[in-house]
Amino acid sequence: MTLTRFGKWRKQQHDAVEQVLPAGPAAVVAYWGYKDGLGPLQIDHDLVIADPWIDRGSDAPRLVGELLSGGRRVFVFAAGMPKSTFDSMAEGRRYKLVTTDPYPIFEIAEPEEPE
């Protein structure tokens, strides 16, 4: 079967996220069309896919907080996402770049508790 250019793009999205997903519960926040290739990952993973595009990211920080408090690791597929949306989700939290191949994907976590 030959993939179209659009199909190849979606497969790249799928493969990029698949390489960073943990075995346990996770969530991926991806903006608009960048989430489209991720749906099949829900078959083999305990995965929530969220798209902050619908409200221009206004609820994204709260959503990330709820996902984290529910015990999910949260990854952000940053390609195509406005910087202001990413910044609002990451504000006050720890984050790290987990891959750039072929797309930038970050993991966001709650800040560590002081000892």
BELFENRA-V145375 format. One line per field, one symbol per residue. burial: b if it has 16 or more other ideal C-beta (glycine too) atoms within 10 Angstrom, else e. A space follows every 50 residues. Layout:
burial->???
This chain:
burial->eeeeeeeebbeebbebbeebbeeeebbbbbbeebbebbeebeeebebbbb bbbeeebeebbebbbebbeeebbbbbbbbebeeebbebbbeeeebeeeee eebbbbbbeeeeeee
